[in-house]
Amino acid sequence: MEIDNDDEIVNNFSSDSDGELNHINNEANNIADSIYNPNIYNFDFIYSYFKEKGILKSNIRCPVCNNLMSINKDKSFIDGICFRCSKIYPKHDIKYNIRKHSIFENVKIKLLVLYFIIYECFLINSSTKKTEIEVRAFCEKFTLDKPSQNNIAKLYNVLRRAIKIKMHKEWSENLLGSEPSEGGVSRIEIDESKILGNGNRIYWMFGMICRASKKCRIYCVLNNRTRDTLLPILKANVITNNDLNEYENDEEIKKYSLCTRIYSDCWSAYQINVFYESGYLLHRVNHSVWFGSGLFHTNSVEGLWAQIKRLCNNFAGINFNLLDNLKNNGISPKDYLDDWICWAIFLRECEMNKFNKINKFSI
């Protein structure tokens, strides 16, 4: 998506004081020799790596003659090479960027710098300001043109969007509660939490977590927390009685009082009869009276909000001006906030399961 005014869409969630910036700058220079492995930071290795991961295409066919295009040097392209097909019959000369049809197609950052930003900055959750400083040291080391903070912010947005798309695809293929426990009953907690609020203008996220697996799903719902908004999200992510194929007969299903039990607070959108008709048994905890005990509580989802807001502490820097600017440039604030939420979930999964983020990261 094209953005008309780059200056308005700078990802400035994290801010560092002048002292911190100087400290980061010194650190970046000190570690330069230890992280800039010449065996990794050369064009041939990185180009091959992106092709191996399927991020860049290994070949592409000419739209005129349908032959495979060859790789040619061409300084007019940001990476100095391009796909090219030059034939006499029929006469044509077609050139394509090696990034064509990739998530990096419109990112104006050289491949070496792209790789550095992803694996040395983005995956360790560096802010764009800190990344800009580390990239400056890196580019000086390899005599490369330094990308602007706008382009770094754009790349961060592209990467978060790619993670969200991949994550949503995985969610659609694997419903929460598809591995029942405790006698075949899946127990799911649901709740909403505020991302940003200012008087009557509030942005909310709606989340759910499986007690057994600790897996979660979170979506931005802006200011729409009605039953018609929340219930379809729940049904798209959590297994229902109609989805269950493990039981041998209807009596066994009835014995367990539906396959999935939902635990929530007493928000008006959560109606017991409506949830029952949708294939769930709903248990509501009135937090104005008590916070539950035994199986009847929402402690897991409350803890989820604490995790997400800690891992994605940049939520504290989101402001309405930024979201308004996004909207004016044709970018949905909901999509933008969903990108950030999925990024936080990605970090949570890596932390919870002690995954190596570099190995888990694939786009």
BALO-126139 format. One record per residue (C-alpha): y, x, z; residue in one letter; residue number from 0. Coordinates in steps of 0.2 Angstrom, whole numbers, plus 5000, padded with zeros to 4 digits. Layout:
! BALO-126139
+------+------+------+---+-----+
:    v :    u :    w : r :   k :
+------+------+------+---+-----+
:    Y :    X :    Z : A : NUM :
...
+------+------+------+---+-----+
! end
This chain:
! BALO-126139
+------+------+------+---+-----+
:    v :    u :    w : r :   k :
+------+------+------+---+-----+
: 5000 : 5000 : 5000 : M :   0 :
: 5017 : 5007 : 4995 : E :   1 :
: 5030 : 5009 : 5008 : I :   2 :
: 5048 : 5008 : 5002 : D :   3 :
: 5057 : 5016 : 5017 : N :   4 :
: 5047 : 5030 : 5024 : D :   5 :
: 5060 : 5034 : 5038 : D :   6 :
: 5057 : 5017 : 5046 : E :   7 :
: 5038 : 5019 : 5047 : I :   8 :
: 5036 : 5035 : 5057 : V :   9 :
: 5022 : 5035 : 5069 : N :  10 :
: 5032 : 5039 : 5085 : N :  11 :
: 5021 : 5032 : 5098 : F :  12 :
: 5020 : 5048 : 5108 : S :  13 :
: 5035 : 5058 : 5113 : S :  14 :
: 5036 : 5075 : 5120 : D :  15 :
: 5050 : 5083 : 5130 : S :  16 :
: 5059 : 5099 : 5123 : D :  17 :
: 5050 : 5109 : 5136 : G :  18 :
: 5033 : 5102 : 5131 : E :  19 :
: 5037 : 5105 : 5113 : L :  20 :
: 5041 : 5123 : 5116 : N :  21 :
: 5025 : 5125 : 5126 : H :  22 :
: 5014 : 5117 : 5112 : I :  23 :
: 5023 : 5128 : 5099 : N :  24 :
: 5018 : 5144 : 5109 : N :  25 :
: 5000 : 5138 : 5111 : E :  26 :
: 4999 : 5134 : 5093 : A :  27 :
: 5004 : 5152 : 5089 : N :  28 :
: 4992 : 5159 : 5102 : N :  29 :
: 4976 : 5150 : 5096 : I :  30 :
: 4980 : 5153 : 5077 : A :  31 :
: 4968 : 5167 : 5075 : D :  32 :
: 4954 : 5159 : 5085 : S :  33 :
: 4953 : 5142 : 5075 : I :  34 :
: 4958 : 5148 : 5057 : Y :  35 :
: 4941 : 5153 : 5052 : N :  36 :
: 4943 : 5160 : 5034 : P :  37 :
: 4925 : 5155 : 5030 : N :  38 :
: 4931 : 5137 : 5033 : I :  39 :
: 4949 : 5137 : 5028 : Y :  40 :
: 4947 : 5141 : 5009 : N :  41 :
: 4949 : 5128 : 4995 : F :  42 :
: 4931 : 5129 : 4988 : D :  43 :
: 4923 : 5126 : 5005 : F :  44 :
: 4934 : 5111 : 5009 : I :  45 :
: 4933 : 5103 : 4992 : Y :  46 :
: 4914 : 5104 : 4993 : S :  47 :
: 4914 : 5097 : 5010 : Y :  48 :
: 4924 : 5082 : 5005 : F :  49 :
: 4913 : 5079 : 4990 : K :  50 :
: 4897 : 5081 : 5001 : E :  51 :
: 4904 : 5068 : 5013 : K :  52 :
: 4908 : 5056 : 4999 : G :  53 :
: 4926 : 5056 : 5002 : I :  54 :
: 4930 : 5064 : 4985 : L :  55 :
: 4921 : 5060 : 4969 : K :  56 :
: 4910 : 5074 : 4962 : S :  57 :
: 4913 : 5068 : 4945 : N :  58 :
: 4921 : 5053 : 4935 : I :  59 :
: 4919 : 5046 : 4918 : R :  60 :
: 4932 : 5046 : 4905 : C :  61 :
: 4938 : 5028 : 4901 : P :  62 :
: 4940 : 5032 : 4883 : V :  63 :
: 4924 : 5041 : 4878 : C :  64 :
: 4913 : 5037 : 4894 : N :  65 :
: 4909 : 5056 : 4895 : N :  66 :
: 4909 : 5065 : 4912 : L :  67 :
: 4926 : 5073 : 4914 : M :  68 :
: 4927 : 5091 : 4918 : S :  69 :
: 4937 : 5100 : 4932 : I :  70 :
: 4953 : 5110 : 4925 : N :  71 :
: 4967 : 5119 : 4933 : K :  72 :
: 4983 : 5110 : 4933 : D :  73 :
: 4998 : 5115 : 4944 : K :  74 :
: 5006 : 5098 : 4941 : S :  75 :
: 4993 : 5090 : 4954 : F :  76 :
: 4995 : 5093 : 4972 : I :  77 :
: 4978 : 5102 : 4974 : D :  78 :
: 4981 : 5113 : 4958 : G :  79 :
: 4965 : 5105 : 4949 : I :  80 :
: 4961 : 5088 : 4941 : C :  81 :
: 4948 : 5079 : 4931 : F :  82 :
: 4951 : 5081 : 4912 : R :  83 :
: 4944 : 5075 : 4896 : C :  84 :
: 4951 : 5081 : 4880 : S :  85 :
: 4942 : 5076 : 4864 : K :  86 :
: 4946 : 5076 : 4846 : I :  87 :
: 4935 : 5061 : 4841 : Y :  88 :
: 4942 : 5049 : 4847 : P :  89 :
: 4958 : 5060 : 4850 : K :  90 :
: 4963 : 5058 : 4868 : H :  91 :
: 4968 : 5069 : 4883 : D :  92 :
: 4965 : 5060 : 4900 : I :  93 :
: 4969 : 5068 : 4917 : K :  94 :
: 4965 : 5061 : 4934 : Y :  95 :
: 4969 : 5067 : 4951 : N :  96 :
: 4953 : 5073 : 4960 : I :  97 :
: 4958 : 5061 : 4974 : R :  98 :
: 4957 : 5046 : 4963 : K :  99 :
: 4949 : 5031 : 4971 : H : 100 :
: 4948 : 5040 : 4988 : S : 101 :
: 4957 : 5036 : 5004 : I : 102 :
: 4968 : 5052 : 5001 : F : 103 :
: 4974 : 5046 : 4983 : E : 104 :
: 4992 : 5043 : 4989 : N : 105 :
: 4992 : 5056 : 5003 : V : 106 :
: 5004 : 5070 : 4998 : K : 107 :
: 4996 : 5084 : 5009 : I : 108 :
: 4986 : 5098 : 5002 : K : 109 :
: 4967 : 5098 : 5005 : L : 110 :
: 4967 : 5113 : 5017 : L : 111 :
: 4980 : 5105 : 5027 : V : 112 :
: 4972 : 5088 : 5026 : L : 113 :
: 4956 : 5096 : 5033 : Y : 114 :
: 4965 : 5105 : 5047 : F : 115 :
: 4975 : 5089 : 5052 : I : 116 :
: 4959 : 5079 : 5053 : I : 117 :
: 4948 : 5091 : 5063 : Y : 118 :
: 4960 : 5101 : 5073 : E : 119 :
: 4973 : 5087 : 5077 : C : 120 :
: 4968 : 5069 : 5073 : F : 121 :
: 4950 : 5070 : 5081 : L : 122 :
: 4957 : 5077 : 5097 : I : 123 :
: 4970 : 5063 : 5098 : N : 124 :
: 4985 : 5074 : 5095 : S : 125 :
: 5002 : 5065 : 5093 : S : 126 :
: 5011 : 5067 : 5076 : T : 127 :
: 5024 : 5078 : 5084 : K : 128 :
: 5011 : 5089 : 5092 : K : 129 :
: 5002 : 5089 : 5075 : T : 130 :
: 5018 : 5094 : 5066 : E : 131 :
: 5020 : 5109 : 5076 : I : 132 :
: 5002 : 5115 : 5075 : E : 133 :
: 5002 : 5112 : 5056 : V : 134 :
: 5018 : 5122 : 5054 : R : 135 :
: 5009 : 5137 : 5062 : A : 136 :
: 4994 : 5134 : 5051 : F : 137 :
: 5004 : 5133 : 5035 : C : 138 :
: 5013 : 5149 : 5040 : E : 139 :
: 4997 : 5158 : 5042 : K : 140 :
: 4991 : 5152 : 5025 : F : 141 :
: 5008 : 5152 : 5016 : T : 142 :
: 5006 : 5134 : 5012 : L : 143 :
: 5020 : 5121 : 5010 : D : 144 :
: 5022 : 5111 : 5027 : K : 145 :
: 5020 : 5092 : 5025 : P : 146 :
: 5034 : 5081 : 5033 : S : 147 :
: 5031 : 5071 : 5049 : Q : 148 :
: 5032 : 5056 : 5038 : N : 149 :
: 5017 : 5062 : 5028 : N : 150 :
: 5007 : 5066 : 5043 : I : 151 :
: 5011 : 5049 : 5051 : A : 152 :
: 5005 : 5041 : 5034 : K : 153 :
: 4989 : 5051 : 5035 : L : 154 :
: 4986 : 5046 : 5053 : Y : 155 :
: 4988 : 5028 : 5048 : N : 156 :
: 4976 : 5030 : 5033 : V : 157 :
: 4963 : 5038 : 5044 : L : 158 :
: 4964 : 5024 : 5057 : R : 159 :
: 4963 : 5011 : 5044 : R : 160 :
: 4947 : 5019 : 5037 : A : 161 :
: 4939 : 5019 : 5054 : I : 162 :
: 4943 : 5001 : 5057 : K : 163 :
: 4936 : 4996 : 5040 : I : 164 :
: 4920 : 5005 : 5044 : K : 165 :
: 4919 : 4998 : 5062 : M : 166 :
: 4922 : 4980 : 5056 : H : 167 :
: 4908 : 4982 : 5044 : K : 168 :
: 4896 : 4989 : 5057 : E : 169 :
: 4901 : 4974 : 5068 : W : 170 :
: 4897 : 4961 : 5055 : S : 171 :
: 4880 : 4968 : 5053 : E : 172 :
: 4875 : 4970 : 5071 : N : 173 :
: 4880 : 4956 : 5083 : L : 174 :
: 4883 : 4958 : 5101 : L : 175 :
: 4868 : 4952 : 5111 : G : 176 :
: 4856 : 4955 : 5097 : S : 177 :
: 4845 : 4965 : 5110 : E : 178 :
: 4843 : 4952 : 5124 : P : 179 :
: 4840 : 4958 : 5142 : S : 180 :
: 4837 : 4950 : 5159 : E : 181 :
: 4823 : 4938 : 5153 : G : 182 :
: 4830 : 4936 : 5135 : G : 183 :
: 4848 : 4931 : 5141 : V : 184 :
: 4862 : 4941 : 5134 : S : 185 :
: 4877 : 4941 : 5145 : R : 186 :
: 4894 : 4943 : 5137 : I : 187 :
: 4911 : 4944 : 5145 : E : 188 :
: 4927 : 4939 : 5136 : I : 189 :
: 4945 : 4940 : 5140 : D : 190 :
: 4963 : 4942 : 5132 : E : 191 :
: 4975 : 4956 : 5136 : S : 192 :
: 4993 : 4959 : 5132 : K : 193 :
: 4998 : 4973 : 5120 : I : 194 :
: 5017 : 4970 : 5120 : L : 195 :
: 5028 : 4956 : 5128 : G : 196 :
: 5046 : 4952 : 5128 : N : 197 :
: 5050 : 4935 : 5134 : G : 198 :
: 5042 : 4922 : 5123 : N : 199 :
: 5037 : 4935 : 5110 : R : 200 :
: 5020 : 4942 : 5116 : I : 201 :
: 5006 : 4951 : 5106 : Y : 202 :
: 4988 : 4949 : 5113 : W : 203 :
: 4971 : 4956 : 5110 : M : 204 :
: 4955 : 4947 : 5112 : F : 205 :
: 4940 : 4957 : 5118 : G : 206 :
: 4922 : 4954 : 5122 : M : 207 :
: 4909 : 4966 : 5130 : I : 208 :
: 4890 : 4965 : 5132 : C : 209 :
: 4885 : 4969 : 5150 : R : 210 :
: 4868 : 4977 : 5145 : A : 211 :
: 4873 : 4988 : 5131 : S : 212 :
: 4892 : 4991 : 5136 : K : 213 :
: 4896 : 4988 : 5117 : K : 214 :
: 4913 : 4980 : 5114 : C : 215 :
: 4923 : 4971 : 5101 : R : 216 :
: 4942 : 4969 : 5101 : I : 217 :
: 4954 : 4960 : 5089 : Y : 218 :
: 4973 : 4958 : 5089 : C : 219 :
: 4977 : 4939 : 5089 : V : 220 :
: 4996 : 4941 : 5090 : L : 221 :
: 5002 : 4926 : 5100 : N : 222 :
: 4989 : 4914 : 5095 : N : 223 :
: 4976 : 4912 : 5109 : R : 224 :
: 4970 : 4895 : 5104 : T : 225 :
: 4952 : 4889 : 5103 : R : 226 :
: 4953 : 4888 : 5084 : D : 227 :
: 4957 : 4906 : 5084 : T : 228 :
: 4946 : 4914 : 5098 : L : 229 :
: 4930 : 4904 : 5095 : L : 230 :
: 4928 : 4909 : 5077 : P : 231 :
: 4930 : 4927 : 5082 : I : 232 :
: 4917 : 4925 : 5095 : L : 233 :
: 4905 : 4917 : 5084 : K : 234 :
: 4907 : 4931 : 5071 : A : 235 :
: 4903 : 4944 : 5084 : N : 236 :
: 4891 : 4937 : 5097 : V : 237 :
: 4873 : 4930 : 5094 : I : 238 :
: 4871 : 4912 : 5097 : T : 239 :
: 4856 : 4901 : 5100 : N : 240 :
: 4854 : 4897 : 5081 : N : 241 :
: 4853 : 4916 : 5078 : D : 242 :
: 4839 : 4919 : 5089 : L : 243 :
: 4822 : 4922 : 5081 : N : 244 :
: 4812 : 4930 : 5095 : E : 245 :
: 4806 : 4915 : 5105 : Y : 246 :
: 4790 : 4907 : 5100 : E : 247 :
: 4795 : 4888 : 5103 : N : 248 :
: 4810 : 4877 : 5108 : D : 249 :
: 4804 : 4875 : 5126 : E : 250 :
: 4806 : 4894 : 5129 : E : 251 :
: 4823 : 4893 : 5122 : I : 252 :
: 4828 : 4878 : 5133 : K : 253 :
: 4820 : 4888 : 5148 : K : 254 :
: 4833 : 4901 : 5147 : Y : 255 :
: 4848 : 4888 : 5144 : S : 256 :
: 4853 : 4896 : 5128 : L : 257 :
: 4851 : 4914 : 5122 : C : 258 :
: 4869 : 4919 : 5126 : T : 259 :
: 4879 : 4916 : 5142 : R : 260 :
: 4898 : 4919 : 5141 : I : 261 :
: 4908 : 4924 : 5156 : Y : 262 :
: 4927 : 4921 : 5156 : S : 263 :
: 4942 : 4916 : 5166 : D : 264 :
: 4949 : 4898 : 5165 : C : 265 :
: 4960 : 4900 : 5150 : W : 266 :
: 4962 : 4883 : 5142 : S : 267 :
: 4954 : 4889 : 5126 : A : 268 :
: 4938 : 4891 : 5135 : Y : 269 :
: 4930 : 4874 : 5136 : Q : 270 :
: 4912 : 4872 : 5142 : I : 271 :
: 4907 : 4858 : 5130 : N : 272 :
: 4914 : 4866 : 5115 : V : 273 :
: 4905 : 4883 : 5119 : F : 274 :
: 4889 : 4873 : 5122 : Y : 275 :
: 4890 : 4865 : 5105 : E : 276 :
: 4893 : 4882 : 5097 : S : 277 :
: 4877 : 4889 : 5105 : G : 278 :
: 4884 : 4897 : 5121 : Y : 279 :
: 4883 : 4893 : 5139 : L : 280 :
: 4900 : 4896 : 5147 : L : 281 :
: 4903 : 4902 : 5165 : H : 282 :
: 4921 : 4901 : 5170 : R : 283 :
: 4928 : 4911 : 5185 : V : 284 :
: 4944 : 4904 : 5192 : N : 285 :
: 4954 : 4920 : 5197 : H : 286 :
: 4967 : 4910 : 5207 : S : 287 :
: 4953 : 4907 : 5219 : V : 288 :
: 4941 : 4921 : 5218 : W : 289 :
: 4936 : 4935 : 5207 : F : 290 :
: 4917 : 4931 : 5206 : G : 291 :
: 4901 : 4938 : 5213 : S : 292 :
: 4884 : 4942 : 5208 : G : 293 :
: 4882 : 4938 : 5190 : L : 294 :
: 4897 : 4927 : 5189 : F : 295 :
: 4912 : 4939 : 5186 : H : 296 :
: 4922 : 4947 : 5172 : T : 297 :
: 4923 : 4964 : 5180 : N : 298 :
: 4916 : 4973 : 5164 : S : 299 :
: 4929 : 4966 : 5152 : V : 300 :
: 4943 : 4970 : 5165 : E : 301 :
: 4937 : 4987 : 5165 : G : 302 :
: 4937 : 4988 : 5146 : L : 303 :
: 4956 : 4984 : 5146 : W : 304 :
: 4959 : 4999 : 5158 : A : 305 :
: 4948 : 5010 : 5146 : Q : 306 :
: 4957 : 5005 : 5130 : I : 307 :
: 4974 : 5006 : 5137 : K : 308 :
: 4970 : 5023 : 5144 : R : 309 :
: 4962 : 5030 : 5128 : L : 310 :
: 4976 : 5023 : 5117 : C : 311 :
: 4990 : 5026 : 5129 : N : 312 :
: 5002 : 5025 : 5114 : N : 313 :
: 5002 : 5006 : 5116 : F : 314 :
: 5016 : 5009 : 5129 : A : 315 :
: 5026 : 5016 : 5115 : G : 316 :
: 5024 : 5001 : 5103 : I : 317 :
: 5040 : 4991 : 5101 : N : 318 :
: 5046 : 4976 : 5091 : F : 319 :
: 5057 : 4986 : 5080 : N : 320 :
: 5043 : 4996 : 5073 : L : 321 :
: 5032 : 4980 : 5070 : L : 322 :
: 5047 : 4971 : 5062 : D : 323 :
: 5050 : 4986 : 5051 : N : 324 :
: 5031 : 4986 : 5046 : L : 325 :
: 5032 : 4967 : 5042 : K : 326 :
: 5048 : 4970 : 5031 : N : 327 :
: 5039 : 4983 : 5021 : N : 328 :
: 5024 : 4971 : 5018 : G : 329 :
: 5012 : 4978 : 5032 : I : 330 :
: 5005 : 4966 : 5043 : S : 331 :
: 5008 : 4970 : 5062 : P : 332 :
: 4991 : 4962 : 5066 : K : 333 :
: 4982 : 4975 : 5054 : D : 334 :
: 4992 : 4989 : 5061 : Y : 335 :
: 4988 : 4985 : 5079 : L : 336 :
: 4970 : 4982 : 5074 : D : 337 :
: 4970 : 5000 : 5067 : D : 338 :
: 4975 : 5006 : 5084 : W : 339 :
: 4963 : 4996 : 5094 : I : 340 :
: 4948 : 5002 : 5084 : C : 341 :
: 4954 : 5020 : 5086 : W : 342 :
: 4954 : 5017 : 5104 : A : 343 :
: 4936 : 5009 : 5103 : I : 344 :
: 4931 : 5024 : 5093 : F : 345 :
: 4937 : 5036 : 5107 : L : 346 :
: 4929 : 5025 : 5120 : R : 347 :
: 4912 : 5026 : 5111 : E : 348 :
: 4913 : 5045 : 5109 : C : 349 :
: 4917 : 5047 : 5128 : E : 350 :
: 4905 : 5034 : 5134 : M : 351 :
: 4890 : 5041 : 5124 : N : 352 :
: 4896 : 5059 : 5124 : K : 353 :
: 4896 : 5060 : 5106 : F : 354 :
: 4904 : 5074 : 5096 : N : 355 :
: 4919 : 5066 : 5088 : K : 356 :
: 4918 : 5077 : 5073 : I : 357 :
: 4899 : 5073 : 5070 : N : 358 :
: 4902 : 5054 : 5073 : K : 359 :
: 4918 : 5054 : 5062 : F : 360 :
: 4914 : 5048 : 5044 : S : 361 :
: 4925 : 5038 : 5032 : I : 362 :
+------+------+------+---+-----+
! end
